[in-house]
Amino acid sequence: MVYCADFKVEKIFQGPPYEQAGSRHHHVLRPNVGSVTSPPGGLRTLFLCEGNAETHDSWSGVSRSVVRHLRAAGHTVQVCDADLYGVRRLGVALRTVAWPRRRWWVRHHLHAAAFSARSEMCARALRTAGPGFDVLLQVGATFEPPASCELPLVLYCDSNAELSRLGAASGHSEGASLTASELADVRDREERVYRRATIIFTMSERLRRSFIEDFGIPPERLVTVHCGPNVDLAPSVMTEARLAAPPTVLFVGRDFDR
């Protein structure tokens, strides 16, 4: 299983979407199939997500698995939690009150107030982390780095606002709990983040196509890496005896309708 460790760092001077005034060099990530070319000691990565990426609390454990695989590949990863707690969380909750409760939860998660508050947490994490990082790896687009951040931004996404809108008819996507106007606002915020990204890793080919068709993201900036297991698998799990027969898959989760 390979996540997002297979890329190389190269310097460029100009050319959309990375053109920058002046002659200062910028690091840009490019997919590198078949080999890994990284700075000595690997890439220094600042990993931002909602929840603690060192535990299974973030993104159903996927964040933890990504961090562990990157470290196993020789990269240095520092994790930062951009989620809201305490007074910040309460403040956003009061600003997004709605009924039924599911609509309140979605508004609390995707509202502009939550996006702004998480972006502040991201900016604080960058200040605390200090210099010396090669790349900023972010889960999703529910917040954005400050405009002053010069690190290349890499996103890892499992969905986007357009797929949420398309899934609203089923009643199980987040788009089902938002008005058309609210969903359009979410889309605008997400698109701003997507257009800043150097590379977007997607969990599915369908999502990759959506970024191309619905957001106009250049195909060369999109890489489908799928998901991979979010649990620790012992080497003995897949034995020859098991592989000889059709596998029995146990799906464990709570969002069965979706």
C-alpha positions in Angstrom: 0.0 0.0 0.0 1.4 3.4 -0.9 -0.1 6.7 0.3 1.4 10.0 -0.6 5.1 9.3 0.1 6.1 8.8 -3.6 6.9 12.3 -4.8 10.0 14.4 -5.4 10.8 18.0 -4.7 11.9 20.2 -7.5 12.5 23.9 -7.8 10.7 26.0 -10.4 10.8 29.7 -11.3 7.6 30.4 -13.1 4.5 29.0 -14.8 0.9 28.7 -13.7 -0.4 27.9 -11.2 2.9 28.5 -9.4 4.1 31.8 -10.9 5.4 34.2 -8.3 6.6 37.8 -8.5 10.4 38.2 -8.2 13.1 35.6 -8.7 12.7 33.7 -5.4 12.7 29.9 -5.8 9.7 27.8 -4.6 9.6 24.1 -3.9 6.9 22.2 -5.8 5.9 18.6 -5.4 5.6 16.4 -8.5 4.4 12.8 -8.6 7.3 10.5 -9.1 6.3 7.0 -10.1 8.8 4.3 -9.4 11.3 6.1 -7.3 11.5 8.6 -4.4 13.8 11.6 -4.6 13.7 13.6 -1.4 16.0 15.9 0.6 18.6 14.2 2.9 16.6 12.7 5.7 13.3 12.8 3.8 10.7 15.5 3.6 9.9 17.6 6.7 6.1 17.6 6.6 3.6 19.6 8.6 0.4 17.5 8.7 -2.8 19.4 9.5 -6.2 17.8 10.0 -9.3 17.9 12.3 -8.5 15.8 15.3 -5.3 14.2 16.6 -3.6 12.4 13.8 -1.6 10.3 16.2 -4.7 8.5 17.2 -7.8 7.0 15.6 -9.8 10.1 16.4 -9.0 11.9 13.2 -10.7 10.9 9.9 -11.6 7.4 11.2 -8.0 6.6 11.7 -6.9 7.4 8.1 -4.9 10.4 9.2 -2.9 8.2 11.7 -2.2 5.6 8.9 -1.0 8.3 6.5 1.4 9.7 9.2 2.7 6.3 10.1 3.4 5.3 6.4 5.1 8.6 5.7 7.3 8.2 8.7 8.1 4.6 7.7 9.2 5.9 4.3 11.8 8.1 6.0 9.9 11.4 6.2 9.6 13.6 9.3 6.0 14.4 10.1 4.8 16.8 12.7 1.0 16.7 13.3 -1.2 19.7 14.1 -4.8 19.6 15.2 -6.9 22.3 13.5 -10.2 21.3 15.1 -12.2 23.5 17.4 -12.5 23.0 21.2 -13.8 24.8 24.2 -14.9 28.4 23.7 -14.1 28.4 20.0 -16.3 25.4 19.4 -19.1 26.8 21.5 -19.0 30.1 19.7 -19.4 28.4 16.3 -22.1 26.2 17.7 -24.1 29.3 18.8 -23.7 31.0 15.5 -24.9 28.0 13.5 -27.9 26.8 15.6 -30.5 25.1 13.3 -33.0 22.2 13.4 -33.2 19.3 13.0 -30.0 18.4 14.8 -28.4 16.9 11.8 -28.6 20.2 10.0 -27.1 22.0 13.0 -24.2 19.5 13.0 -23.5 20.0 9.3 -23.7 23.8 9.6 -21.4 23.7 12.6 -18.9 21.8 10.6 -19.1 23.6 7.2 -20.2 27.2 8.1 -17.9 30.1 7.3 -17.4 30.7 11.0 -16.0 27.2 11.5 -13.8 27.6 8.4 -12.4 30.9 9.7 -11.8 29.5 13.2 -10.0 26.4 11.9 -7.9 28.6 9.6 -6.8 30.6 12.6 -5.8 27.4 14.3 -3.8 26.5 11.1 -2.1 29.9 11.2 -1.2 29.4 14.9 0.1 25.9 14.2 2.4 27.3 11.5 3.7 30.0 13.8 4.4 27.4 16.5 6.0 24.9 14.2 8.5 27.5 12.9 10.6 27.3 9.8 12.3 24.3 8.3 9.4 22.4 6.7 9.3 21.3 3.1 5.6 20.8 2.6 2.2 21.4 4.2 -0.1 18.3 4.0 -3.7 19.0 4.8 -6.7 16.8 5.1 -9.7 18.2 3.3 -10.7 21.8 2.6 -12.5 22.9 5.8 -9.8 25.5 6.5 -6.9 27.1 4.7 -3.3 28.2 5.5 -2.7 32.0 5.7 -1.9 33.8 2.5 1.6 34.5 3.9 2.4 30.7 3.9 4.9 29.9 1.2 5.1 26.2 1.8 3.7 24.0 -1.1 0.2 22.9 -0.1 -0.8 19.2 -0.6 -4.4 18.1 0.0 -5.8 14.7 0.7 -9.5 14.6 0.1 -12.3 12.0 0.3 -15.1 14.2 -1.2 -15.9 17.8 -2.2 -18.9 20.2 -2.3 -20.0 19.1 -5.7 -20.2 15.4 -4.9 -22.0 16.4 -1.7 -24.6 18.3 -3.8 -25.1 15.4 -6.1 -25.6 13.1 -3.2 -28.2 15.4 -1.5 -31.0 13.6 -3.3 -30.2 10.4 -1.4 -30.6 12.2 1.9 -27.3 10.9 3.3 -24.7 13.5 2.1 -24.0 16.7 4.0 -25.5 18.5 1.1 -28.9 17.2 2.1 -28.8 19.3 5.3 -27.8 22.6 3.6 -29.7 25.1 1.4 -28.6 25.7 -2.1 -27.1 29.1 -1.0 -25.3 27.5 1.9 -23.8 24.8 -0.3 -22.7 27.4 -2.8 -20.8 29.2 -0.1 -19.1 26.0 1.0 -18.2 25.3 -2.6 -16.6 28.8 -3.0 -14.5 28.3 0.1 -13.4 24.8 -0.9 -12.5 26.0 -4.4 -10.2 28.7 -3.0 -8.3 26.0 -1.2 -8.2 23.6 -4.1 -6.7 26.3 -6.4 -3.9 27.0 -4.0 -2.9 23.3 -3.8 0.2 22.1 -5.6 -1.1 18.5 -5.6 -4.5 17.0 -4.5 -4.5 13.3 -3.5 -8.0 11.8 -3.9 -9.5 8.7 -2.3 -11.3 7.7 -5.6 -11.1 8.1 -9.3 -14.6 9.5 -9.2 -13.4 12.3 -6.9 -10.5 13.0 -9.2 -12.8 13.4 -12.2 -15.0 15.7 -10.2 -12.1 18.0 -9.4 -11.3 18.2 -13.2 -14.9 18.5 -14.4 -16.5 20.6 -11.7 -13.6 22.7 -10.4 -11.4 22.9 -13.5 -8.3 21.6 -11.6 -5.6 20.6 -14.1 -5.3 16.8 -14.3 -1.5 16.8 -13.6 -2.2 18.2 -10.2 -4.5 15.3 -9.2 -3.4 11.8 -8.0 -5.7 9.0 -7.0 -4.2 7.1 -4.1 -7.4 5.5 -2.7 -7.6 5.0 1.1 -5.9 1.9 2.4 -6.5 0.3 5.8 -7.0 2.5 8.9 -5.9 -0.3 11.2 -2.5 -2.0 11.8 -2.3 -5.2 9.8 0.1 -8.0 10.9 2.2 -9.5 8.1 0.5 -12.9 8.7 -3.0 -11.7 7.9 -2.8 -12.6 4.2 -1.6 -16.2 4.1 -1.6 -18.5 1.1 -4.4 -20.5 2.7 -6.6 -17.4 2.9 -5.7 -16.2 -0.6 -6.6 -19.6 -2.1 -10.3 -19.1 -1.4 -12.6 -16.1 -2.1 -12.2 -13.6 0.7 -14.8 -12.8 3.3 -14.9 -9.1 4.0 -16.2 -7.7 7.3 -17.3 -4.1 6.9 -17.2 -2.3 10.3 -18.6 1.2 10.4 -21.6 3.4 11.4 -22.5 5.2 8.1 -24.0 2.2 6.4 -26.7 4.1 4.4 -24.1 6.3 2.7 
